[in-house]
Each structure stands twice: as structure tokens, then as C-alpha cells.
Amino acid sequence: MKRANKWSRSLLILGILTLLLAAWMPMDWLTISSSLRPMGLVLIFICPLIGSVGMICAIIARKKWLILGHGLLILAFPIGMGLVSWLNR
């Protein structure tokens, strides 16, 4: 249980750090190999993957705040799209 709690907490911090890092990276950094921008890559692929693994650890550790945090990481793309459409009104 303690190991799952430690893993879940560290994965949540890693997910938040990847979101912050992708927001500060230059947009043309990945355009050589694909048309995805760093934020799109993180929101579509990396955050749901980190969130899913962390959610399993959080369920094992039975920590509700970690379950909520990893749920937000899994839903980072729809939340981001909703925020952008709401801000662009």
C-alpha cells in the first residue's frame, strides 16, 4: 500500500510537470517529424497514459484525492478543449 501511494503521488507530479513543460516548449519543436505540437502530444497521449497507470496505483492505495487528480489527468484533453472554447467566446 505504501509503495502504491508513493508511485501514485510521483506519477501525478510527473503528469503535471509534463503539462507545464509542454506549455513552455516551442511550438515548432516536433513539426519536423509530425504535425503534432507538444501540448497536443502531451494532452492526447502522455497524460492519459500516466493518469491510467496512476489511477490503478491510487485505487490500490485508496487515496481519493489521488484518484481525483489522476481522473483529471485522464480527462486533460476534453478539459483543455472545453477551456479553450469557453475562453474564445
Order of alpha helices (4+ residues) and beta strands (2+ residues): alpha-alpha-alpha-alpha-alpha
